[in-house]
Amino acid sequence: VMSGKYVLFVDSDDWIDQSTLTILYQSIQKYQNKEEKIDLVKYNYFRHDGVMKICKSCAKSGYYDKNEIDKLISLALCDTGRYCLSACMHAYRVELIIRNKIRFVSEREVGSEDYLFNIQLMFHIRNAIVIDNSLYHYDCRGGSLTQRYRVQLPQKYTSLFYKLIEYIKKIESYDLYISRVAY
């Protein structure tokens, strides 16, 4: 059960700095107003694999209102690798997750539960902010789940594709998004 206004996810072998929550809070306060709360905050991360490297999203920093959200969705669907759809690189308004009943699907079913979770949520956000700060430390060790060969991965990504198709039909956005989902 989630409580609070925002949630972010930290994998067990990764970490955030002591200043992360303060930076997120200040960023949200900078852009939100009384009528409209910020739905999503996207940030960059540090990758640790012997050396520390800053990894930046291709999304430009700033405020995205309801008329510009489609830009973020297009980047997420069509430039996935550079956008970075890891749940750990976002802070989410809890009410948005609860209201739309978005849940993680097991990686036993799909190739990337983070991808599906984020895309489903993005279809419902009214605004977002992208900040240039690197707020997450990703420990990229050899032998971890993301670094191993998994024989069933093609089947799981096919399942992910069909779950996305099913979802855009459910929210009556098939015609709007099918070409980008297929891409």
C-alpha positions in Angstrom: 0.0 0.0 0.0 1.4 3.4 -1.0 0.9 6.5 1.1 2.2 10.0 0.6 1.9 12.2 -2.4 4.8 10.9 -4.5 6.6 7.6 -4.9 9.9 6.7 -6.4 11.5 3.3 -6.7 15.1 2.3 -5.7 16.4 -1.2 -6.6 18.1 -3.1 -3.7 21.6 -2.8 -5.2 21.2 0.9 -6.2 21.0 4.1 -4.2 20.0 7.8 -4.1 21.9 10.7 -2.5 20.7 12.4 0.7 19.8 15.5 -1.4 17.5 13.6 -3.9 14.2 14.0 -2.1 14.9 17.7 -1.4 15.8 18.3 -5.1 12.6 16.5 -6.2 10.5 18.5 -3.7 11.9 21.8 -4.8 11.5 20.9 -8.5 7.8 20.0 -7.9 7.2 23.2 -5.9 8.7 25.3 -8.7 6.2 24.1 -11.3 3.0 23.1 -9.6 0.1 25.3 -8.8 -2.9 24.9 -6.5 -5.2 23.6 -9.3 -2.8 21.1 -10.8 -0.3 18.8 -9.2 2.7 17.5 -11.0 2.0 14.0 -12.2 5.5 12.8 -13.2 9.1 13.9 -12.6 11.8 12.5 -14.9 15.5 12.8 -14.0 18.9 11.5 -15.1 21.1 9.0 -13.3 24.7 7.9 -12.6 25.8 4.5 -14.0 28.5 2.7 -12.0 30.3 -0.1 -13.8 33.8 0.4 -12.6 33.6 4.1 -13.4 30.8 6.5 -12.8 29.1 7.9 -15.9 26.3 10.4 -16.1 23.5 9.1 -18.3 21.1 11.7 -19.6 17.7 11.3 -21.1 17.0 12.7 -24.6 14.0 14.5 -23.1 14.6 18.2 -22.7 14.4 19.6 -19.3 11.4 21.8 -18.4 7.7 21.7 -17.8 5.4 19.7 -20.1 1.7 20.6 -20.0 -1.2 18.5 -21.3 -0.6 19.7 -24.9 3.1 18.6 -24.8 2.8 15.2 -23.1 2.5 13.6 -26.5 6.2 14.7 -27.1 7.3 12.7 -24.1 5.2 9.7 -25.1 6.7 9.7 -28.6 10.2 9.9 -27.2 9.4 7.0 -24.8 8.0 4.8 -27.6 10.3 5.7 -30.5 13.6 6.5 -28.7 13.3 4.1 -25.8 17.0 3.6 -25.2 17.8 7.3 -25.0 14.7 8.2 -23.1 15.2 5.6 -20.3 12.0 4.1 -19.1 13.3 2.6 -15.9 10.9 3.2 -13.1 13.9 4.3 -11.0 14.4 7.4 -13.1 11.0 8.8 -12.3 8.9 10.1 -9.4 5.2 9.5 -9.7 2.2 11.1 -8.1 0.6 8.3 -6.1 -3.0 9.4 -6.8 -2.3 8.9 -10.5 -1.2 5.3 -10.0 -4.1 4.5 -7.8 -6.8 6.2 -9.9 -5.7 4.5 -13.1 -5.0 1.1 -11.4 -1.6 0.8 -12.9 0.5 -2.1 -11.5 3.7 -3.7 -12.4 3.4 -6.9 -14.4 5.9 -9.6 -13.5 9.1 -9.9 -15.6 8.1 -13.6 -15.9 5.3 -12.3 -18.3 6.9 -9.4 -20.2 10.4 -8.3 -21.2 10.4 -5.2 -19.1 7.9 -4.5 -16.4 9.2 -0.9 -16.0 8.5 -0.2 -19.7 4.9 -1.3 -19.5 4.3 0.5 -16.2 5.7 3.8 -17.5 4.0 3.8 -20.8 0.6 3.0 -19.3 1.1 5.8 -16.8 2.2 8.3 -19.4 -1.1 7.8 -21.3 -2.8 9.3 -18.2 -0.5 12.2 -17.1 -1.7 15.8 -17.5 1.7 17.3 -16.9 5.3 16.4 -16.2 8.6 17.9 -15.5 12.0 16.8 -16.7 14.9 17.9 -14.6 18.6 17.8 -15.7 19.8 16.5 -12.3 21.2 13.0 -12.0 19.4 11.7 -8.9 19.8 8.0 -9.0 22.9 5.7 -8.8 22.6 2.5 -10.9 25.0 -0.2 -9.9 25.6 -2.1 -13.2 27.3 -5.3 -12.2 28.1 -8.2 -14.4 25.9 -11.2 -13.7 22.8 -9.1 -12.7 19.5 -9.9 -14.3 19.7 -7.1 -16.8 23.2 -8.2 -17.8 22.5 -11.9 -18.4 21.3 -13.7 -21.5 17.7 -14.9 -21.1 16.6 -17.4 -23.7 12.8 -16.5 -23.4 13.4 -12.7 -23.7 12.1 -12.5 -27.4 8.8 -14.2 -26.3 8.5 -11.8 -23.3 9.0 -8.8 -25.5 6.3 -10.1 -27.9 4.0 -10.4 -24.8 4.9 -6.8 -23.8 4.0 -5.6 -27.3 0.6 -7.3 -27.1 -0.1 -6.0 -23.6 0.6 -2.5 -24.9 -1.8 -3.1 -27.8 -4.4 -4.4 -25.4 -4.0 -1.3 -23.2 -4.2 1.3 -25.9 -7.4 -0.4 -27.1 -8.8 -0.3 -23.5 -8.1 3.4 -23.1 -9.6 4.0 -26.6 -6.3 5.4 -28.0 -5.5 2.7 -30.6 -5.6 4.9 -33.7 -3.6 7.6 -32.0 -0.7 5.4 -30.8 -0.6 2.1 -32.8 2.0 3.3 -35.2 4.3 4.5 -32.4 3.7 1.3 -30.4 4.5 -0.8 -33.5 7.6 1.2 -34.1 
